Every structure is written in C-alpha cells, then in structure tokens.
C-alpha cells in the first residue's frame, strides 16, 4: 500500500489513535488560529470518527529559535 502524505509528514505521536476503534487517524485539515495555534482535524479511516485538537504552531519563531540556536556555520 502506498504511503499517504500524513504517513510521511507526521510521527505516530502527532497522529492520535481513534477513541472508538484504536486505528491511527489521518490528518484531514489544519486551520491557523489566533495566538500561534492551529486547529487540526483528524479522521479515522476505519470508522469515520472525527476528532479536532488545538495545538501550538510548531513553526512559531520561538520554536525555530530553540531548534536553531546551537547550529553553527561550517568551518
């Protein structure tokens, strides 16, 4: 079976399991919200259960600075 876009972009931690059937859910949409948060909608491919979560934006300037502060140019 070919990989879907969500299989490539997200880790299992970021893709919750369905509360009904425990199947790993697919990310179906991301909507930006105020305060550097995102509303993510997940859908179960097996039972069609839909779940939404509000999460902080992983690409906020603070997160980018935290991830890049120890990177030095090549010498």
Secondary structure, 3 states (H helix, E strand, C coil): CCCCHHHHHCCCCCCCECCCCCCECEEEEEEEECCCEEEEEEECCCCCCEEEEEEECCCCHHHHHHHHCCCCCCC
